[in-house]
């Protein structure tokens, strides 16, 4: 499924959130303890491309208070296998 991957530095490490574009009320979250581990796992799982992982490792987005955004094609079941937690937005009518 077409998705966006957002990576931002937080106190606990690196927060990775994946949003499905066709279903914006569904997203997944995982926090990694280091940038290297985060990029290695996302690259190995083919959530991001090797060149994107390399760019993120050499970029100083984490010290500048910025975030990295990637486009990806990932299945929700694969995110669960990787240890991501699904966050569901509750819509109230």
Secondary structure, DSSP 8 states (H G I E B T S, - for coil): -EEEEEEEEETTEEEEEEEESS-TTEEEEEEES-HHHHHHHHHHTTSS-HHHHHHHHH--TTTTT-EEEEEEE--HHHHHHTT-EEEE-----
